[in-house]
Amino acid sequence: MSTIAAVIGSPISHSLSPAIHNAAFAAAHRDGEYVAVECGVSDVAATLANLQSSGLVGLSVTMPLKEAVIDCLDFVSPDADFLNAVNCISFGSAGSIGHNTDGDGCCDALIEEGGARLHGATAVLLGAGGTGRSIALALVRRGAHVVVVNRTQSHAMDLVSSFSGFGEEVSISVGDQSNIASASILVNATSAGMNSSEIPVDPSILHNQLTVLDAVYSPLETSLLAAARVAGATVVDGLWMLIHQARHQQKLWFGEFSDATAMRLAAERELSARPK
């Protein structure tokens, strides 16, 4: 079977993307395979050129290449340009185009899996790194008021100030954990809780009017999601965010969204088969 798409990054062996995208290909009866390609920053230009010339429709891009690929592309979408990060590349007659689907993946997961209403909602965002920045952009685009909470407040202020040129219709500010009390959405975009029992907020602040998404998906049920469930909140795990951002990649490559259920089942099978 010929390769029609791939994920590049390093280390790449742990990536769930092949399981997720190959399930989407199978569900759509698409003829082709999605593979993982080990690629470091020093190899990115050569690897990209080789893969493009071999006739691929596109690539997923993971760490540490999200910024490094930009100089190798013909075009970059406005969102990816603003974020200075590309996680998806499409190849076509016009050349290579870089995109960023992380934020839309988070928003779609909140809506489709958590039943959240984003327009007019107050969303507390934990984390001001690359993932937090992409989520903030997608949330404000969809009409949410975003409150950024970060351990280092100057980083939160930098993120908020980067939106200053967007005009008054964009609502984003710096806050603290107390803002969760009046919020309807809480997103953890930090690494807190990854393969640990760490929880990024005081559980007593959580309440039953919240939809809580944790971008961490190892473990699937993080300490934050477990505490949110106890508080009566609606919870959405990080695997749903990963799947929905992958669906946006499929849309960019093939013009249609892929089967989220098939992708989820494949990802869960892959995770359960891995050594604990």
C-alpha atoms as an extended CHARMM CRD file, in Angstrom:
* protein
*
       276  EXT
         1         1  MET       CA              0.0000000000        0.0000000000        0.0000000000  PROA      1               0.0000000000
         2         2  SER       CA              1.4000000000        3.3860000000       -0.9420000000  PROA      2               0.0000000000
         3         3  THR       CA              2.0620000000        6.0780000000        1.6630000000  PROA      3               0.0000000000
         4         4  ILE       CA             -0.1610000000        9.1310000000        1.1740000000  PROA      4               0.0000000000
         5         5  ALA       CA              0.4630000000       11.0050000000        4.4490000000  PROA      5               0.0000000000
         6         6  ALA       CA              2.8300000000       10.9020000000        7.4100000000  PROA      6               0.0000000000
         7         7  VAL       CA              3.7670000000       12.4270000000       10.7430000000  PROA      7               0.0000000000
         8         8  ILE       CA              7.2510000000       13.8370000000       11.2900000000  PROA      8               0.0000000000
         9         9  GLY       CA              8.9570000000       14.5880000000       14.6010000000  PROA      9               0.0000000000
        10        10  SER       CA             11.3830000000       13.2020000000       17.1540000000  PROA      10              0.0000000000
        11        11  PRO       CA             10.9910000000       10.9340000000       19.0200000000  PROA      11              0.0000000000
        12        12  ILE       CA              8.1450000000        9.6600000000       16.8450000000  PROA      12              0.0000000000
        13        13  SER       CA              7.6540000000        6.0460000000       18.0040000000  PROA      13              0.0000000000
        14        14  HSD       CA              5.1070000000        7.0780000000       20.6760000000  PROA      14              0.0000000000
        15        15  SER       CA              2.8580000000        8.9860000000       18.2450000000  PROA      15              0.0000000000
        16        16  LEU       CA             -0.8090000000        7.9870000000       18.1280000000  PROA      16              0.0000000000
        17        17  SER       CA             -1.2300000000        9.7240000000       14.7730000000  PROA      17              0.0000000000
        18        18  PRO       CA             -0.6920000000        6.6190000000       12.5790000000  PROA      18              0.0000000000
        19        19  ALA       CA             -3.4090000000        4.6870000000       14.4410000000  PROA      19              0.0000000000
        20        20  ILE       CA             -5.7970000000        7.6600000000       14.3170000000  PROA      20              0.0000000000
        21        21  HSD       CA             -5.2840000000        8.6300000000       10.6610000000  PROA      21              0.0000000000
        22        22  ASN       CA             -5.1600000000        5.0670000000        9.3120000000  PROA      22              0.0000000000
        23        23  ALA       CA             -8.5120000000        4.4280000000       11.0090000000  PROA      23              0.0000000000
        24        24  ALA       CA             -9.8640000000        7.5250000000        9.2440000000  PROA      24              0.0000000000
        25        25  PHE       CA             -8.4990000000        6.2730000000        5.9220000000  PROA      25              0.0000000000
        26        26  ALA       CA            -10.1320000000        2.8620000000        6.4430000000  PROA      26              0.0000000000
        27        27  ALA       CA            -13.4880000000        4.3850000000        7.4320000000  PROA      27              0.0000000000
        28        28  ALA       CA            -13.4400000000        6.5410000000        4.2790000000  PROA      28              0.0000000000
        29        29  HSD       CA            -12.2450000000        3.6040000000        2.0970000000  PROA      29              0.0000000000
        30        30  ARG       CA             -9.2280000000        5.6970000000        1.2090000000  PROA      30              0.0000000000
        31        31  ASP       CA             -6.4850000000        3.8540000000       -0.6590000000  PROA      31              0.0000000000
        32        32  GLY       CA             -3.2290000000        4.6050000000        1.0910000000  PROA      32              0.0000000000
        33        33  GLU       CA             -1.2760000000        4.5000000000        4.3060000000  PROA      33              0.0000000000
        34        34  TYR       CA             -0.1600000000        6.9950000000        6.9660000000  PROA      34              0.0000000000
        35        35  VAL       CA              3.2700000000        6.3900000000        8.5040000000  PROA      35              0.0000000000
        36        36  ALA       CA              5.5430000000        7.8450000000       11.1860000000  PROA      36              0.0000000000
        37        37  VAL       CA              8.8670000000        9.3300000000       10.0450000000  PROA      37              0.0000000000
        38        38  GLU       CA             11.6350000000       10.0850000000       12.5400000000  PROA      38              0.0000000000
        39        39  CYS       CA             13.0090000000       13.5530000000       11.7940000000  PROA      39              0.0000000000
        40        40  GLY       CA             15.1240000000       15.9520000000       13.8410000000  PROA      40              0.0000000000
        41        41  VAL       CA             15.4610000000       19.6970000000       13.3440000000  PROA      41              0.0000000000
        42        42  SER       CA             18.6830000000       19.3550000000       11.3220000000  PROA      42              0.0000000000
        43        43  ASP       CA             16.9900000000       16.9640000000        8.8580000000  PROA      43              0.0000000000
        44        44  VAL       CA             13.7220000000       18.8230000000        8.3940000000  PROA      44              0.0000000000
        45        45  ALA       CA             14.4170000000       20.4810000000        5.0210000000  PROA      45              0.0000000000
        46        46  ALA       CA             15.6790000000       17.2960000000        3.3520000000  PROA      46              0.0000000000
        47        47  THR       CA             12.9340000000       15.1280000000        4.8630000000  PROA      47              0.0000000000
        48        48  LEU       CA             10.2090000000       17.5520000000        3.8180000000  PROA      48              0.0000000000
        49        49  ALA       CA             11.5490000000       17.7440000000        0.2520000000  PROA      49              0.0000000000
        50        50  ASN       CA             11.7700000000       13.9540000000       -0.0300000000  PROA      50              0.0000000000
        51        51  LEU       CA              8.2720000000       13.3730000000        1.2870000000  PROA      51              0.0000000000
        52        52  GLN       CA              6.7430000000       16.0710000000       -0.9040000000  PROA      52              0.0000000000
        53        53  SER       CA              8.4290000000       14.7040000000       -4.0280000000  PROA      53              0.0000000000
        54        54  SER       CA              7.1460000000       11.2100000000       -3.2520000000  PROA      54              0.0000000000
        55        55  GLY       CA              3.5980000000       12.4080000000       -3.8670000000  PROA      55              0.0000000000
        56        56  LEU       CA              2.1440000000       12.6970000000       -0.3630000000  PROA      56              0.0000000000
        57        57  VAL       CA             -1.0090000000       14.7650000000        0.1470000000  PROA      57              0.0000000000
        58        58  GLY       CA              0.1880000000       16.0940000000        3.4780000000  PROA      58              0.0000000000
        59        59  LEU       CA              2.0190000000       15.7680000000        6.7640000000  PROA      59              0.0000000000
        60        60  SER       CA              1.3050000000       16.0690000000       10.4520000000  PROA      60              0.0000000000
        61        61  VAL       CA              4.0710000000       17.8620000000       12.3580000000  PROA      61              0.0000000000
        62        62  THR       CA              4.8980000000       17.2520000000       16.0030000000  PROA      62              0.0000000000
        63        63  MET       CA              7.6730000000       18.2340000000       18.4110000000  PROA      63              0.0000000000
        64        64  PRO       CA             10.2900000000       19.5660000000       17.9470000000  PROA      64              0.0000000000
        65        65  LEU       CA              9.4990000000       20.6380000000       14.3840000000  PROA      65              0.0000000000
        66        66  LYS       CA              6.4230000000       22.8940000000       14.6480000000  PROA      66              0.0000000000
        67        67  GLU       CA              8.5150000000       26.0350000000       14.2620000000  PROA      67              0.0000000000
        68        68  ALA       CA             11.4190000000       24.5560000000       12.2940000000  PROA      68              0.0000000000
        69        69  VAL       CA              9.2540000000       23.5480000000        9.3040000000  PROA      69              0.0000000000
        70        70  ILE       CA              8.0280000000       27.0950000000        8.6660000000  PROA      70              0.0000000000
        71        71  ASP       CA             11.1080000000       28.2230000000        6.7240000000  PROA      71              0.0000000000
        72        72  CYS       CA             10.7610000000       25.1880000000        4.4360000000  PROA      72              0.0000000000
        73        73  LEU       CA              7.1850000000       25.9590000000        3.3320000000  PROA      73              0.0000000000
        74        74  ASP       CA              5.8570000000       27.9260000000        0.3680000000  PROA      74              0.0000000000
        75        75  PHE       CA              2.9330000000       29.3960000000        2.3230000000  PROA      75              0.0000000000
        76        76  VAL       CA              1.7240000000       29.5590000000        5.9290000000  PROA      76              0.0000000000
        77        77  SER       CA             -1.8880000000       30.1310000000        6.9840000000  PROA      77              0.0000000000
        78        78  PRO       CA             -2.6430000000       33.3250000000        8.9450000000  PROA      78              0.0000000000
        79        79  ASP       CA             -3.3060000000       31.3040000000       12.1160000000  PROA      79              0.0000000000
        80        80  ALA       CA             -0.0600000000       29.3360000000       11.8720000000  PROA      80              0.0000000000
        81        81  ASP       CA              1.7790000000       32.5660000000       11.1230000000  PROA      81              0.0000000000
        82        82  PHE       CA              0.3370000000       34.2710000000       14.2110000000  PROA      82              0.0000000000
        83        83  LEU       CA              1.1350000000       31.2370000000       16.3640000000  PROA      83              0.0000000000
        84        84  ASN       CA              4.5610000000       30.7250000000       14.7390000000  PROA      84              0.0000000000
        85        85  ALA       CA              3.7520000000       27.0090000000       14.8300000000  PROA      85              0.0000000000
        86        86  VAL       CA              2.6900000000       24.5130000000       12.1620000000  PROA      86              0.0000000000
        87        87  ASN       CA              1.2350000000       21.1020000000       13.0180000000  PROA      87              0.0000000000
        88        88  CYS       CA             -0.1450000000       20.2340000000        9.5800000000  PROA      88              0.0000000000
        89        89  ILE       CA              1.1500000000       20.6260000000        6.0290000000  PROA      89              0.0000000000
        90        90  SER       CA             -0.8670000000       20.1910000000        2.8530000000  PROA      90              0.0000000000
        91        91  PHE       CA              0.7830000000       19.6290000000       -0.5220000000  PROA      91              0.0000000000
        92        92  GLY       CA             -0.8950000000       20.7580000000       -3.7300000000  PROA      92              0.0000000000
        93        93  SER       CA             -0.3590000000       22.3970000000       -7.0910000000  PROA      93              0.0000000000
        94        94  ALA       CA              0.4390000000       25.6970000000       -5.3410000000  PROA      94              0.0000000000
        95        95  GLY       CA              3.1460000000       24.0720000000       -3.2220000000  PROA      95              0.0000000000
        96        96  SER       CA              3.3500000000       23.4050000000        0.5070000000  PROA      96              0.0000000000
        97        97  ILE       CA              1.0420000000       25.1690000000        2.9580000000  PROA      97              0.0000000000
        98        98  GLY       CA              1.4630000000       25.1400000000        6.7480000000  PROA      98              0.0000000000
        99        99  HSD       CA             -1.5530000000       25.1280000000        9.0690000000  PROA      99              0.0000000000
       100       100  ASN       CA             -2.2850000000       24.8340000000       12.7890000000  PROA      100             0.0000000000
       101       101  THR       CA             -5.2680000000       22.6910000000       13.8400000000  PROA      101             0.0000000000
       102       102  ASP       CA             -4.6310000000       22.4090000000       17.6030000000  PROA      102             0.0000000000
       103       103  GLY       CA             -6.9910000000       25.1840000000       18.7000000000  PROA      103             0.0000000000
       104       104  ASP       CA             -9.8570000000       24.1280000000       16.4530000000  PROA      104             0.0000000000
       105       105  GLY       CA             -9.3850000000       20.5660000000       17.6800000000  PROA      105             0.0000000000
       106       106  CYS       CA             -9.8300000000       21.7560000000       21.2630000000  PROA      106             0.0000000000
       107       107  CYS       CA            -12.9170000000       23.8250000000       20.4260000000  PROA      107             0.0000000000
       108       108  ASP       CA            -14.5630000000       21.0170000000       18.4520000000  PROA      108             0.0000000000
       109       109  ALA       CA            -13.8930000000       18.5740000000       21.2900000000  PROA      109             0.0000000000
       110       110  LEU       CA            -15.5310000000       20.9820000000       23.7610000000  PROA      110             0.0000000000
       111       111  ILE       CA            -18.5930000000       21.3610000000       21.5120000000  PROA      111             0.0000000000
       112       112  GLU       CA            -18.9780000000       17.8350000000       20.1110000000  PROA      112             0.0000000000
       113       113  GLU       CA            -17.9890000000       15.8240000000       23.1800000000  PROA      113             0.0000000000
       114       114  GLY       CA            -18.7450000000       18.2730000000       25.9890000000  PROA      114             0.0000000000
       115       115  GLY       CA            -21.8420000000       20.0340000000       24.6590000000  PROA      115             0.0000000000
       116       116  ALA       CA            -20.2050000000       23.3850000000       25.3900000000  PROA      116             0.0000000000
       117       117  ARG       CA            -21.4310000000       26.6770000000       23.9960000000  PROA      117             0.0000000000
       118       118  LEU       CA            -18.4380000000       28.8650000000       23.2050000000  PROA      118             0.0000000000
       119       119  HSD       CA            -19.9640000000       32.1170000000       21.9730000000  PROA      119             0.0000000000
       120       120  GLY       CA            -20.3390000000       34.4580000000       24.9500000000  PROA      120             0.0000000000
       121       121  ALA       CA            -18.8360000000       31.9170000000       27.3720000000  PROA      121             0.0000000000
       122       122  THR       CA            -16.0740000000       32.6550000000       29.8560000000  PROA      122             0.0000000000
       123       123  ALA       CA            -13.2660000000       30.1360000000       29.3510000000  PROA      123             0.0000000000
       124       124  VAL       CA            -10.4090000000       29.8440000000       31.8320000000  PROA      124             0.0000000000
       125       125  LEU       CA             -7.2690000000       28.6510000000       30.0650000000  PROA      125             0.0000000000
       126       126  LEU       CA             -4.4630000000       27.1670000000       32.1480000000  PROA      126             0.0000000000
       127       127  GLY       CA             -1.1170000000       27.6140000000       30.4140000000  PROA      127             0.0000000000
       128       128  ALA       CA              0.4520000000       30.2360000000       28.1580000000  PROA      128             0.0000000000
       129       129  GLY       CA              2.7670000000       28.0210000000       26.0990000000  PROA      129             0.0000000000
       130       130  GLY       CA              2.3700000000       26.9670000000       22.4810000000  PROA      130             0.0000000000
       131       131  THR       CA             -0.6790000000       24.7870000000       23.0600000000  PROA      131             0.0000000000
       132       132  GLY       CA             -2.3530000000       27.4320000000       25.2160000000  PROA      132             0.0000000000
       133       133  ARG       CA             -1.7210000000       30.0840000000       22.5920000000  PROA      133             0.0000000000
       134       134  SER       CA             -3.3410000000       28.0270000000       19.8250000000  PROA      134             0.0000000000
       135       135  ILE       CA             -6.3560000000       27.2580000000       22.0290000000  PROA      135             0.0000000000
       136       136  ALA       CA             -6.7100000000       30.9240000000       23.0240000000  PROA      136             0.0000000000
       137       137  LEU       CA             -6.7770000000       31.9630000000       19.3650000000  PROA      137             0.0000000000
       138       138  ALA       CA             -9.4930000000       29.4480000000       18.4660000000  PROA      138             0.0000000000
       139       139  LEU       CA            -11.6020000000       30.2940000000       21.5270000000  PROA      139             0.0000000000
       140       140  VAL       CA            -11.6030000000       34.0530000000       20.9150000000  PROA      140             0.0000000000
       141       141  ARG       CA            -12.3600000000       33.4450000000       17.2360000000  PROA      141             0.0000000000
       142       142  ARG       CA            -15.4650000000       31.5600000000       18.3350000000  PROA      142             0.0000000000
       143       143  GLY       CA            -16.6280000000       34.3680000000       20.5790000000  PROA      143             0.0000000000
       144       144  ALA       CA            -15.4920000000       33.1990000000       24.0090000000  PROA      144             0.0000000000
       145       145  HSD       CA            -13.9990000000       35.4990000000       26.6250000000  PROA      145             0.0000000000
       146       146  VAL       CA            -10.6760000000       33.8810000000       27.5350000000  PROA      146             0.0000000000
       147       147  VAL       CA             -9.0210000000       34.2930000000       30.9280000000  PROA      147             0.0000000000
       148       148  VAL       CA             -5.4050000000       33.1260000000       30.8620000000  PROA      148             0.0000000000
       149       149  VAL       CA             -3.9960000000       31.6780000000       34.0840000000  PROA      149             0.0000000000
       150       150  ASN       CA             -0.3150000000       30.8090000000       34.1760000000  PROA      150             0.0000000000
       151       151  ARG       CA              2.1990000000       30.0240000000       36.9020000000  PROA      151             0.0000000000
       152       152  THR       CA              4.4970000000       32.7320000000       35.4970000000  PROA      152             0.0000000000
       153       153  GLN       CA              2.1590000000       35.7190000000       35.1550000000  PROA      153             0.0000000000
       154       154  SER       CA              4.4570000000       37.5960000000       32.7820000000  PROA      154             0.0000000000
       155       155  HSD       CA              3.9980000000       34.7720000000       30.2340000000  PROA      155             0.0000000000
       156       156  ALA       CA              0.2210000000       35.1080000000       30.5450000000  PROA      156             0.0000000000
       157       157  MET       CA              0.5420000000       38.8510000000       30.0190000000  PROA      157             0.0000000000
       158       158  ASP       CA              2.7130000000       38.2890000000       26.9300000000  PROA      158             0.0000000000
       159       159  LEU       CA              0.0850000000       35.9590000000       25.4630000000  PROA      159             0.0000000000
       160       160  VAL       CA             -2.7370000000       38.4250000000       26.1070000000  PROA      160             0.0000000000
       161       161  SER       CA             -0.7760000000       41.3890000000       24.7060000000  PROA      161             0.0000000000
       162       162  SER       CA             -0.0780000000       39.4280000000       21.4890000000  PROA      162             0.0000000000
       163       163  PHE       CA             -3.8010000000       39.7660000000       20.7150000000  PROA      163             0.0000000000
       164       164  SER       CA             -3.7430000000       43.5720000000       20.9710000000  PROA      164             0.0000000000
       165       165  GLY       CA             -3.9300000000       44.0540000000       17.2140000000  PROA      165             0.0000000000
       166       166  PHE       CA             -7.0990000000       41.9780000000       16.8500000000  PROA      166             0.0000000000
       167       167  GLY       CA             -9.4850000000       44.7900000000       17.7850000000  PROA      167             0.0000000000
       168       168  GLU       CA            -12.1050000000       45.2070000000       20.5010000000  PROA      168             0.0000000000
       169       169  GLU       CA            -14.2170000000       42.2570000000       19.3910000000  PROA      169             0.0000000000
       170       170  VAL       CA            -11.5690000000       39.9110000000       20.8310000000  PROA      170             0.0000000000
       171       171  SER       CA            -11.9330000000       39.3960000000       24.5710000000  PROA      171             0.0000000000
       172       172  ILE       CA             -8.9070000000       38.0180000000       26.4230000000  PROA      172             0.0000000000
       173       173  SER       CA             -7.4020000000       38.8850000000       29.8000000000  PROA      173             0.0000000000
       174       174  VAL       CA             -5.0690000000       37.6620000000       32.5300000000  PROA      174             0.0000000000
       175       175  GLY       CA             -6.6590000000       36.1480000000       35.6300000000  PROA      175             0.0000000000
       176       176  ASP       CA             -6.2000000000       33.5930000000       38.3740000000  PROA      176             0.0000000000
       177       177  GLN       CA             -7.8860000000       30.4390000000       39.6400000000  PROA      177             0.0000000000
       178       178  SER       CA            -10.6810000000       32.4280000000       41.2800000000  PROA      178             0.0000000000
       179       179  ASN       CA            -12.0490000000       33.1460000000       37.7750000000  PROA      179             0.0000000000
       180       180  ILE       CA            -13.0550000000       29.4770000000       37.4940000000  PROA      180             0.0000000000
       181       181  ALA       CA            -15.9820000000       30.1270000000       39.8570000000  PROA      181             0.0000000000
       182       182  SER       CA            -17.7970000000       32.2300000000       37.2320000000  PROA      182             0.0000000000
       183       183  ALA       CA            -16.5730000000       30.3510000000       34.1430000000  PROA      183             0.0000000000
       184       184  SER       CA            -18.4110000000       27.7250000000       32.1080000000  PROA      184             0.0000000000
       185       185  ILE       CA            -15.2920000000       26.2880000000       30.4280000000  PROA      185             0.0000000000
       186       186  LEU       CA            -11.9380000000       25.2410000000       31.8810000000  PROA      186             0.0000000000
       187       187  VAL       CA             -9.0760000000       24.0210000000       29.6700000000  PROA      187             0.0000000000
       188       188  ASN       CA             -5.7840000000       22.6870000000       30.9570000000  PROA      188             0.0000000000
       189       189  ALA       CA             -3.0660000000       23.3780000000       28.3690000000  PROA      189             0.0000000000
       190       190  THR       CA             -0.1920000000       22.7090000000       30.7880000000  PROA      190             0.0000000000
       191       191  SER       CA              1.6710000000       19.4270000000       31.2640000000  PROA      191             0.0000000000
       192       192  ALA       CA              0.4580000000       19.1790000000       34.8780000000  PROA      192             0.0000000000
       193       193  GLY       CA             -1.0050000000       15.7130000000       35.3920000000  PROA      193             0.0000000000
       194       194  MET       CA              0.8980000000       14.0530000000       32.5600000000  PROA      194             0.0000000000
       195       195  ASN       CA              1.7490000000       10.5720000000       33.8440000000  PROA      195             0.0000000000
       196       196  SER       CA              1.3400000000       11.9030000000       37.3770000000  PROA      196             0.0000000000
       197       197  SER       CA             -1.3610000000       12.6410000000       39.9420000000  PROA      197             0.0000000000
       198       198  GLU       CA             -0.5820000000       16.3750000000       39.8830000000  PROA      198             0.0000000000
       199       199  ILE       CA             -3.6230000000       18.6320000000       39.5880000000  PROA      199             0.0000000000
       200       200  PRO       CA             -3.2320000000       22.1800000000       38.2100000000  PROA      200             0.0000000000
       201       201  VAL       CA             -6.0610000000       23.8010000000       40.2290000000  PROA      201             0.0000000000
       202       202  ASP       CA             -7.5660000000       23.6460000000       43.6920000000  PROA      202             0.0000000000
       203       203  PRO       CA            -10.3490000000       21.0130000000       43.3060000000  PROA      203             0.0000000000
       204       204  SER       CA            -12.6520000000       23.0090000000       45.6140000000  PROA      204             0.0000000000
       205       205  ILE       CA            -13.0370000000       25.6600000000       42.8750000000  PROA      205             0.0000000000
       206       206  LEU       CA            -14.5360000000       23.1790000000       40.4000000000  PROA      206             0.0000000000
       207       207  HSD       CA            -18.3380000000       23.2280000000       39.9860000000  PROA      207             0.0000000000
       208       208  ASN       CA            -21.1490000000       21.5360000000       38.0970000000  PROA      208             0.0000000000
       209       209  GLN       CA            -21.6390000000       24.3200000000       35.5220000000  PROA      209             0.0000000000
       210       210  LEU       CA            -18.2040000000       23.6840000000       34.0310000000  PROA      210             0.0000000000
       211       211  THR       CA            -17.1110000000       21.8120000000       30.9460000000  PROA      211             0.0000000000
       212       212  VAL       CA            -13.5250000000       20.7650000000       31.6490000000  PROA      212             0.0000000000
       213       213  LEU       CA            -11.0800000000       19.6880000000       28.9340000000  PROA      213             0.0000000000
       214       214  ASP       CA             -7.6070000000       18.4400000000       29.8060000000  PROA      214             0.0000000000
       215       215  ALA       CA             -5.1880000000       18.4720000000       26.8490000000  PROA      215             0.0000000000
       216       216  VAL       CA             -3.1660000000       15.8010000000       28.6720000000  PROA      216             0.0000000000
       217       217  TYR       CA             -4.2070000000       12.2990000000       27.5320000000  PROA      217             0.0000000000
       218       218  SER       CA             -1.7550000000       10.1430000000       29.4570000000  PROA      218             0.0000000000
       219       219  PRO       CA             -3.5020000000        9.0660000000       31.6120000000  PROA      219             0.0000000000
       220       220  LEU       CA             -6.8850000000        9.4950000000       29.9050000000  PROA      220             0.0000000000
       221       221  GLU       CA             -8.5390000000       10.2040000000       33.2620000000  PROA      221             0.0000000000
       222       222  THR       CA             -6.2220000000       12.8120000000       34.7850000000  PROA      222             0.0000000000
       223       223  SER       CA             -6.5330000000       13.9550000000       38.3860000000  PROA      223             0.0000000000
       224       224  LEU       CA             -8.1410000000       17.1660000000       37.0900000000  PROA      224             0.0000000000
       225       225  LEU       CA            -10.8350000000       15.2760000000       35.1670000000  PROA      225             0.0000000000
       226       226  ALA       CA            -11.4710000000       12.9320000000       38.1020000000  PROA      226             0.0000000000
       227       227  ALA       CA            -11.9320000000       15.9010000000       40.4630000000  PROA      227             0.0000000000
       228       228  ALA       CA            -14.1260000000       17.6980000000       37.9100000000  PROA      228             0.0000000000
       229       229  ARG       CA            -16.3250000000       14.5990000000       37.6020000000  PROA      229             0.0000000000
       230       230  VAL       CA            -16.7520000000       14.4970000000       41.3800000000  PROA      230             0.0000000000
       231       231  ALA       CA            -17.7800000000       18.1790000000       41.2740000000  PROA      231             0.0000000000
       232       232  GLY       CA            -20.4890000000       17.3510000000       38.7280000000  PROA      232             0.0000000000
       233       233  ALA       CA            -18.7240000000       19.0010000000       35.7820000000  PROA      233             0.0000000000
       234       234  THR       CA            -18.8080000000       17.7000000000       32.2080000000  PROA      234             0.0000000000
       235       235  VAL       CA            -15.3820000000       16.3100000000       31.3100000000  PROA      235             0.0000000000
       236       236  VAL       CA            -13.5950000000       15.9140000000       27.9630000000  PROA      236             0.0000000000
       237       237  ASP       CA            -10.2820000000       14.0710000000       27.8280000000  PROA      237             0.0000000000
       238       238  GLY       CA             -7.2380000000       15.0800000000       25.8040000000  PROA      238             0.0000000000
       239       239  LEU       CA             -7.6230000000       12.1980000000       23.3730000000  PROA      239             0.0000000000
       240       240  TRP       CA            -10.7600000000       13.8680000000       21.9880000000  PROA      240             0.0000000000
       241       241  MET       CA             -8.7620000000       17.0380000000       21.3420000000  PROA      241             0.0000000000
       242       242  LEU       CA             -6.1090000000       14.9860000000       19.5370000000  PROA      242             0.0000000000
       243       243  ILE       CA             -8.7680000000       13.2970000000       17.4060000000  PROA      243             0.0000000000
       244       244  HSD       CA            -10.5940000000       16.4920000000       16.4910000000  PROA      244             0.0000000000
       245       245  GLN       CA             -7.3970000000       18.2900000000       15.4800000000  PROA      245             0.0000000000
       246       246  ALA       CA             -6.5980000000       15.2470000000       13.3130000000  PROA      246             0.0000000000
       247       247  ARG       CA            -10.0710000000       15.5310000000       11.7400000000  PROA      247             0.0000000000
       248       248  HSD       CA             -9.2200000000       19.1200000000       10.7590000000  PROA      248             0.0000000000
       249       249  GLN       CA             -6.0400000000       17.8190000000        9.1340000000  PROA      249             0.0000000000
       250       250  GLN       CA             -8.0770000000       15.2880000000        7.1370000000  PROA      250             0.0000000000
       251       251  LYS       CA            -10.3810000000       18.1270000000        6.0610000000  PROA      251             0.0000000000
       252       252  LEU       CA             -7.3900000000       20.1240000000        4.8110000000  PROA      252             0.0000000000
       253       253  TRP       CA             -6.0160000000       17.1440000000        2.8740000000  PROA      253             0.0000000000
       254       254  PHE       CA             -9.1930000000       15.5920000000        1.4700000000  PROA      254             0.0000000000
       255       255  GLY       CA            -11.9190000000       18.2330000000        1.8120000000  PROA      255             0.0000000000
       256       256  GLU       CA            -14.0150000000       16.3330000000        4.3450000000  PROA      256             0.0000000000
       257       257  PHE       CA            -14.0600000000       15.5690000000        8.0530000000  PROA      257             0.0000000000
       258       258  SER       CA            -13.3090000000       11.9690000000        8.9970000000  PROA      258             0.0000000000
       259       259  ASP       CA            -15.1060000000        9.5060000000       11.2820000000  PROA      259             0.0000000000
       260       260  ALA       CA            -14.3860000000       10.5720000000       14.8770000000  PROA      260             0.0000000000
       261       261  THR       CA            -15.7190000000        7.3150000000       16.3690000000  PROA      261             0.0000000000
       262       262  ALA       CA            -13.4480000000        5.1040000000       14.2560000000  PROA      262             0.0000000000
       263       263  MET       CA            -10.4690000000        7.3010000000       15.1060000000  PROA      263             0.0000000000
       264       264  ARG       CA            -11.2560000000        7.1790000000       18.8260000000  PROA      264             0.0000000000
       265       265  LEU       CA            -11.5770000000        3.3930000000       18.8910000000  PROA      265             0.0000000000
       266       266  ALA       CA             -8.2570000000        2.9880000000       17.0640000000  PROA      266             0.0000000000
       267       267  ALA       CA             -6.5000000000        5.3840000000       19.4590000000  PROA      267             0.0000000000
       268       268  GLU       CA             -7.9120000000        3.5640000000       22.5090000000  PROA      268             0.0000000000
       269       269  ARG       CA             -6.8070000000        0.2010000000       21.0990000000  PROA      269             0.0000000000
       270       270  GLU       CA             -3.3170000000        1.5550000000       20.4860000000  PROA      270             0.0000000000
       271       271  LEU       CA             -3.0950000000        3.0260000000       23.9950000000  PROA      271             0.0000000000
       272       272  SER       CA             -4.3310000000       -0.1830000000       25.6710000000  PROA      272             0.0000000000
       273       273  ALA       CA             -1.7730000000       -2.2670000000       23.7450000000  PROA      273             0.0000000000
       274       274  ARG       CA              1.1340000000       -0.2080000000       25.0350000000  PROA      274             0.0000000000
       275       275  PRO       CA              3.1280000000       -1.3310000000       28.0780000000  PROA      275             0.0000000000
       276       276  LYS       CA              1.8550000000        0.2930000000       31.2520000000  PROA      276             0.0000000000
